[in-house]
Amino acid sequence: MTSHDSLGYYEILGLTSSATDGEIKQNYRERAKIWHPDHNKSAEALEKFQKLSIAYEVLQDTSRRLFYDLLSQIYNAHNFPDMETLAAYKDRAGQENPFIRTICQQKVIGKVFKSTFRQDNDICSPSEASALVLKTSISNWLLGWWGIKAFVQNIQAITHNYVSINRNANKNLTLLIHNAVAYYKDGKMDKACVSAAQAKIYANEEQKYMLDKFIRLTGFSADKFRYPAWNYARLKLLQLIMPILLGFGILLSTTSTIITQADLDKIFAKKKEITYFQTVEYNNGGETYNDVVISKIMNIPINYNDNSKIFHLKKDVDVKYGPADKFDTLIQLSAGHT
């Protein structure tokens, strides 16, 4: 077993992380006799004895030793957390979620002569990841090109985000082991089990062995839980939406013909009227054309006081081919017609 001893607990006892419980107890007793302040009057005796006592207090307890071994896999002496006050990482909504992951994304905003570059390691749920990836992609494609430096950075950022979306094994191992221990310390054994089971995805054989011991310690079976799929292929696909839309827009702008009012005037200059017709198909496969005129009289002034008439025109009106003034005139009716 590879020795991971971030705080030097095994080292001060003269052991490795593969030591047995008996070896831990024996070595502690031997060294405690040497460094006990009652027997050793040297300047370093008290400090050595205190370190021995702290190390033994952790390593002689099966659970605490396993927590220490797991955390030593992901933290060093400089960032090793306090195991007694360990708090679980939460999703972006601030909720405890054992299915979270870390995604690393780069974001560029071009500002002509300078640019803003940022790399974020976001902890999020699967649904939050989709929204975050799409938002970052849109931002880079719309705002990341404005300037020479920004242009180069943005190409690198877009490439990184696409290629590296599922290359956060170490960060995810750290996140999930941390949360597994934090949930256990908080008495949330089901979440501790789920986090440890997912950490195995990113673990080596030694780490998997320790995680299996941890899962048994929770009293739950990892197989009894449903795990939402982290669909990294979908996250990659989301990053292609913006370039596809932009490419389609460019293609459309180069192939489409814009018809102006002048073009319409030329089209109808040769013929003053628009012909309205429909195709009539027969059961035997034949067809013919039938002219159809659909008219609607608009805004006809009505003499509501004359009950003997349906419509009575009080002034001249034009009856159009269609329901708006833009249609050609079908007939002109003069005032006084009913």
C-alpha positions in Angstrom: 0.0 0.0 0.0 1.3 3.4 -0.9 2.0 5.6 2.1 -0.1 8.8 2.2 0.5 10.5 5.5 -0.3 14.2 5.1 0.0 15.2 8.7 2.8 12.8 9.6 0.8 10.7 12.0 2.3 7.4 10.9 5.8 8.9 10.6 5.9 10.1 14.2 5.1 6.5 15.3 7.8 5.1 13.0 5.2 3.3 10.8 3.6 3.4 7.4 -0.1 3.5 6.5 -0.1 -0.3 6.2 0.6 -0.8 9.9 -1.6 -3.1 12.0 -3.5 -1.9 15.0 -1.1 -3.9 17.2 1.9 -2.1 15.7 0.3 1.3 16.2 -0.3 0.5 19.9 3.1 -0.9 20.5 5.0 1.9 18.8 3.0 4.5 20.6 3.8 3.0 24.0 7.5 2.7 23.3 7.9 6.3 22.0 5.6 7.8 24.7 8.0 6.4 27.3 10.9 8.1 25.5 9.3 11.5 25.0 7.1 11.8 28.1 8.0 15.2 29.8 8.2 13.4 33.2 11.1 11.4 32.0 12.6 13.6 29.2 13.6 17.1 30.1 14.8 18.1 26.6 13.3 21.3 25.0 11.5 19.3 22.3 10.1 16.5 24.6 6.7 18.2 25.2 6.1 19.0 21.6 7.1 15.4 20.5 4.9 13.9 23.1 1.9 16.0 22.1 2.3 15.0 18.5 2.5 11.4 19.5 -0.7 11.7 21.5 -2.6 13.4 18.7 -1.4 10.8 16.1 -2.3 7.9 18.4 -5.7 9.3 19.2 -6.6 9.3 15.5 -4.9 6.1 14.4 -6.1 3.9 17.2 -9.7 4.5 16.3 -10.8 2.4 13.3 -13.2 5.0 11.9 -11.0 8.1 12.4 -8.0 6.3 11.0 -10.0 5.5 7.8 -11.1 9.1 7.5 -7.5 10.2 7.9 -6.3 7.7 5.3 -9.0 8.8 2.8 -8.4 12.5 3.3 -4.6 12.0 3.0 -5.3 10.7 -0.5 -6.6 14.0 -1.6 -5.1 16.7 0.7 -1.5 17.5 1.7 -0.2 19.1 4.9 -0.9 22.7 3.7 -4.6 22.2 2.9 -5.6 19.3 5.1 -9.0 20.2 6.7 -10.1 19.8 10.3 -11.7 16.4 10.4 -14.0 17.4 13.4 -15.5 20.4 11.7 -15.6 19.1 8.1 -18.5 20.6 6.1 -19.9 19.2 2.8 -19.7 21.1 -0.4 -23.1 22.1 -1.8 -24.5 22.7 -5.3 -24.9 26.1 -6.8 -28.3 26.5 -5.3 -26.8 26.0 -1.8 -28.4 22.6 -1.4 -26.7 19.4 -0.1 -26.5 17.1 -3.1 -24.4 13.9 -3.1 -24.5 13.8 -6.9 -22.5 17.0 -7.6 -19.3 17.2 -9.6 -16.7 19.8 -10.5 -16.5 21.2 -14.0 -13.6 23.4 -15.1 -14.4 26.1 -17.7 -12.5 29.0 -19.1 -14.2 32.3 -20.0 -12.9 35.1 -22.1 -14.3 38.6 -22.6 -12.6 40.7 -25.3 -12.3 44.5 -24.7 -10.4 45.5 -27.9 -7.1 46.4 -26.4 -7.3 44.1 -23.4 -9.3 41.0 -22.3 -10.6 39.3 -19.2 -9.7 35.7 -18.8 -11.1 33.5 -16.0 -11.0 29.8 -15.2 -13.7 28.5 -12.9 -14.0 25.2 -11.1 -17.7 25.1 -10.5 -19.4 22.6 -8.2 -22.8 21.8 -9.6 -25.6 19.2 -10.1 -26.2 17.6 -13.6 -28.9 20.1 -14.4 -26.9 23.1 -13.2 -23.9 21.9 -15.3 -26.0 22.0 -18.5 -27.1 25.6 -17.9 -23.6 26.6 -16.9 -21.9 25.1 -19.9 -24.4 26.7 -22.3 -24.1 30.1 -20.6 -20.3 30.0 -20.8 -20.4 28.8 -24.4 -22.7 31.6 -25.5 -20.6 34.2 -23.6 -17.3 33.0 -25.3 -18.8 32.9 -28.8 -20.4 36.3 -28.5 -18.0 38.3 -26.4 -14.7 36.5 -26.6 -13.4 37.7 -30.0 -13.0 41.4 -29.6 -9.3 42.0 -29.6 -6.2 40.2 -30.9 -5.2 38.9 -27.4 -8.8 37.9 -26.7 -9.2 36.2 -30.0 -6.2 33.9 -29.3 -7.3 33.3 -25.7 -10.9 32.5 -26.8 -9.8 29.9 -29.3 -7.8 28.2 -26.5 -10.7 28.6 -24.0 -13.4 27.1 -26.4 -11.0 24.2 -27.2 -10.3 23.6 -23.5 -13.9 23.7 -22.5 -14.9 21.1 -25.1 -12.0 18.7 -24.7 -11.7 18.9 -20.9 -15.3 18.7 -19.8 -14.8 15.2 -18.5 -11.1 15.5 -17.4 -11.6 16.6 -13.8 -10.9 13.2 -12.2 -8.6 14.5 -9.4 -11.0 17.4 -8.6 -14.0 15.1 -8.5 -12.2 12.5 -6.4 -11.3 15.2 -3.9 -14.9 16.6 -3.9 -16.6 13.2 -3.4 -14.2 11.9 -0.7 -14.4 15.1 1.2 -18.2 15.0 1.1 -18.4 11.4 2.0 -16.4 12.0 5.2 -18.3 15.2 5.9 -21.7 13.5 5.5 -20.6 10.7 7.8 -19.4 13.1 10.5 -22.8 14.8 10.2 -24.7 11.5 10.7 -26.0 11.4 7.1 -25.0 7.9 6.3 -27.0 7.5 3.1 -25.4 10.5 1.5 -22.0 9.4 2.8 -22.5 6.0 1.1 -23.6 7.6 -2.2 -20.7 10.1 -2.3 -18.2 7.3 -1.6 -19.7 5.0 -4.3 -19.3 7.8 -6.9 -15.8 8.5 -5.7 -14.9 5.0 -6.8 -15.4 6.1 -10.4 -12.2 8.3 -10.2 -10.2 6.1 -7.7 -7.3 3.8 -8.1 -7.3 0.3 -6.7 -5.9 1.3 -3.3 -8.5 4.1 -3.0 -11.3 1.8 -4.0 -10.3 -0.6 -1.3 -10.5 2.2 1.3 -13.8 3.4 -0.1 -15.3 0.0 0.1 -14.4 -0.2 3.8 -15.9 3.2 4.2 -19.2 2.2 2.5 -19.5 -0.8 4.8 -19.0 1.5 7.7 -22.0 3.5 6.7 -24.3 0.5 7.0 -25.8 1.1 3.5 -25.4 -0.8 0.3 -24.4 1.4 -2.6 -26.4 -0.7 -5.1 -29.7 0.3 -3.5 -29.4 3.9 -4.7 -30.3 5.4 -8.1 -27.6 7.6 -9.6 -28.4 10.4 -12.1 -26.4 10.1 -15.2 -23.7 12.7 -15.8 -24.0 12.9 -19.5 -20.7 14.5 -20.6 -21.6 13.8 -24.3 -24.6 16.1 -23.9 -22.4 18.8 -22.2 -20.1 18.6 -25.3 -23.1 18.9 -27.6 -24.4 22.0 -25.8 -21.1 23.7 -26.6 -21.8 23.2 -30.3 -25.1 25.0 -30.4 -23.6 28.5 -30.7 -21.2 27.7 -33.6 -23.9 25.9 -35.4 -26.4 28.8 -35.1 -23.7 31.3 -36.1 -22.7 29.2 -39.1 -26.3 28.8 -40.1 -26.8 32.6 -39.8 -23.7 33.3 -42.0 -24.9 30.7 -44.6 -28.4 32.2 -44.6 -27.1 35.7 -45.1 -25.0 34.7 -48.1 -27.6 32.6 -49.9 -30.8 34.5 -49.2 -32.2 37.2 -51.6 -33.8 40.2 -50.0 -36.9 41.4 -51.9 -37.4 45.2 -51.7 -40.4 47.3 -52.5 -38.7 48.3 -55.7 -38.5 44.7 -56.7 -42.2 44.2 -56.0 -43.1 47.2 -58.1 -41.2 45.7 -61.0 -42.9 42.4 -60.6 -46.4 43.9 -60.7 -45.6 46.6 -63.3 -46.4 44.2 -66.1 -49.8 43.2 -64.6 -52.0 45.5 -62.7 -54.0 42.8 -61.0 -53.2 39.7 -59.0 -54.9 36.5 -60.1 -56.3 34.4 -57.4 -56.9 30.7 -58.3 -57.0 27.3 -56.8 -56.2 23.8 -58.3 -59.2 21.4 -58.5 -58.1 17.7 -58.6 -60.4 14.9 -59.8 -60.5 11.3 -58.6 -59.2 10.1 -62.0 -56.0 12.1 -61.5 -56.9 15.0 -63.7 -56.9 18.6 -62.6 -58.1 22.0 -63.7 -57.9 25.6 -62.4 -60.8 27.5 -61.0 -60.6 31.3 -60.5 -61.7 32.2 -57.0 -62.6 35.6 -55.8 -62.9 36.1 -52.1 -64.1 39.5 -51.0 -64.8 41.2 -47.8 -66.3 44.7 -47.6 -64.4 46.7 -45.1 -65.5 49.8 -43.1 -68.9 50.3 -44.9 -70.8 53.2 -43.3 -74.2 51.9 -42.3 -77.5 53.8 -41.8 -78.5 52.1 -38.6 -81.8 54.2 -38.6 -83.1 52.5 -41.8 -84.4 49.2 -40.6 -85.8 48.2 -44.0 -82.3 47.8 -45.5 -79.4 45.5 -44.8 -76.6 47.9 -45.9 -77.1 51.4 -47.1 -74.1 53.3 -48.5 -73.9 56.9 -47.3 -70.7 57.6 -49.4 -68.6 56.0 -52.2 -66.7 52.9 -51.3 -64.2 50.5 -53.0 -64.9 46.7 -52.7 -61.5 45.0 -52.6 -60.4 41.5 -53.7 -59.2 40.8 -50.1 -59.7 41.9 -46.5 -57.3 44.9 -46.5 -56.6 48.1 -48.4 -53.5 46.6 -50.0 -55.7 44.4 -52.3 -56.9 45.5 -55.7 -60.3 47.0 -56.2 -63.0 44.6 -57.3 -65.7 47.2 -57.8 -66.6 50.7 -56.9 -69.9 51.4 -55.3 -71.4 54.9 -55.2 -73.3 56.5 -52.3 -77.0 55.7 -52.0 -76.6 52.0 -52.9 -78.3 49.4 -50.7 
